[in-house]
Amino acid sequence: MKKRVYKTTDVKKVNVDRLQKKVEGHTIVFSVDVAKTDFVACIMTSSKEVLVTLKWKHLSENLLLLELILRNLRWHSLEVVMEPSGTYGESLRAQFLGHGIDVYRVSPKRSHDASEVYDDVRGL
């Protein structure tokens, strides 16, 4: 069975104006897939419509990501969701908390089970 590939946009290449039109006035969920260096995240509406899937290099591009999310986009409210994957995501989590943004942790099992959405293959 062939897996579906999802499209990611590099954080340095995001069309901020187009994304701003989509998020303005909405409650936005920023869902982060934590890794050692290659982070991926979805910006979606509270009704689960994915607006963009971003990728960036952890640590070296975190400030670009934070500038995009916290300074360039005018959302009504923001919720951040992350996997509790060791310490890799802690610096990003601390940045959001420092800006008064709540960060929620999602069970790795739940995110693993959700992978079926992309590849149509049941998790083991």
C-alpha positions as CSV (number, residue, x, y, z in Angstrom):
1,M,0.0,0.0,0.0
2,K,1.4,3.4,-1.0
3,K,1.8,6.0,1.6
4,R,0.5,9.5,1.1
5,V,3.0,12.3,1.3
6,Y,2.1,15.6,2.9
7,K,3.6,18.8,1.7
8,T,5.7,20.9,4.1
9,T,6.7,24.5,3.8
10,D,10.1,25.7,5.0
11,V,9.6,28.3,7.7
12,K,11.9,30.7,5.7
13,K,9.6,30.4,2.7
14,V,6.1,31.0,4.2
15,N,3.9,33.5,2.5
16,V,3.1,35.5,5.6
17,D,0.4,37.7,4.0
18,R,-1.5,34.7,2.6
19,L,-1.3,32.8,5.9
20,Q,-2.3,36.0,7.9
21,K,-5.5,36.2,5.9
22,K,-6.4,32.6,6.9
23,V,-5.6,33.0,10.6
24,E,-6.8,36.5,11.4
25,G,-9.4,36.5,14.1
26,H,-9.4,32.7,14.6
27,T,-8.4,30.4,17.3
28,I,-5.3,28.7,16.0
29,V,-3.8,25.3,17.1
30,F,0.0,24.9,16.5
31,S,0.7,21.2,16.7
32,V,4.4,20.3,16.9
33,D,6.0,17.0,16.0
34,V,9.1,17.1,18.2
35,A,12.4,15.6,16.9
36,K,16.1,16.0,17.5
37,T,16.7,18.5,14.7
38,D,14.0,18.4,12.0
39,F,10.8,19.8,13.5
40,V,7.5,19.7,11.7
41,A,4.3,21.4,12.8
42,C,0.8,22.2,11.5
43,I,-1.0,25.5,11.9
44,M,-4.7,24.6,11.9
45,T,-8.0,26.2,12.9
46,S,-9.9,25.0,15.9
47,S,-12.2,23.1,13.5
48,K,-9.1,21.1,12.4
49,E,-8.6,22.6,9.0
50,V,-4.8,22.5,8.3
51,L,-3.7,25.9,7.0
52,V,0.0,25.1,6.5
53,T,2.5,22.4,7.6
54,L,5.8,23.9,8.5
55,K,9.3,22.4,8.8
56,W,12.4,24.0,10.4
57,K,15.7,23.1,12.0
58,H,15.4,23.0,15.8
59,L,17.6,25.5,17.6
60,S,19.0,27.2,14.5
61,E,15.6,28.3,13.1
62,N,13.5,28.4,16.3
63,L,13.7,32.2,16.4
64,L,12.4,32.4,12.8
65,L,9.5,30.2,13.7
66,L,8.7,32.2,16.9
67,E,8.8,35.4,15.0
68,L,6.3,34.0,12.5
69,I,3.9,32.7,15.0
70,L,4.1,35.3,17.7
71,R,4.8,38.5,15.8
72,N,3.7,38.2,12.2
73,L,0.4,36.4,12.6
74,R,-2.6,38.1,14.3
75,W,-4.7,35.3,15.6
76,H,-7.5,35.6,18.1
77,S,-6.0,32.9,20.4
78,L,-3.3,30.3,20.1
79,E,-3.0,26.8,21.6
80,V,0.3,24.9,21.2
81,V,0.3,21.1,21.3
82,M,3.6,19.1,21.6
83,E,4.6,15.5,22.1
84,P,6.5,14.9,25.4
85,S,9.5,13.7,23.6
86,G,12.3,13.9,26.1
87,T,14.1,17.3,26.2
88,Y,14.2,18.1,22.5
89,G,11.2,20.4,22.6
90,E,11.8,22.0,25.9
91,S,13.4,25.2,24.6
92,L,10.5,25.8,22.2
93,R,8.0,25.0,25.0
94,A,9.7,27.5,27.3
95,Q,9.6,30.2,24.7
96,F,5.8,29.8,24.3
97,L,5.3,29.7,28.0
98,G,7.4,32.8,28.4
99,H,5.0,34.6,26.1
100,G,2.0,33.5,28.0
101,I,0.9,30.8,25.5
102,D,-0.4,27.6,27.0
103,V,1.4,24.5,25.8
104,Y,-0.5,21.2,25.9
105,R,1.2,17.8,25.7
106,V,-0.3,15.0,23.6
107,S,0.2,11.3,24.2
108,P,2.8,9.8,21.8
109,K,0.3,6.9,21.3
110,R,-2.4,9.3,20.2
111,S,-0.1,11.0,17.6
112,H,1.2,7.5,16.5
113,D,-2.4,6.4,15.9
114,A,-3.1,9.6,14.0
115,S,-0.4,8.7,11.5
116,E,-3.0,6.4,9.9
117,V,-4.5,9.6,8.5
118,Y,-1.5,10.1,6.3
119,D,-0.5,6.5,5.4
120,D,-3.7,4.5,5.7
121,V,-1.7,1.8,7.6
122,R,-2.7,0.8,11.1
123,G,0.0,1.4,13.7
124,L,1.6,-1.5,15.4
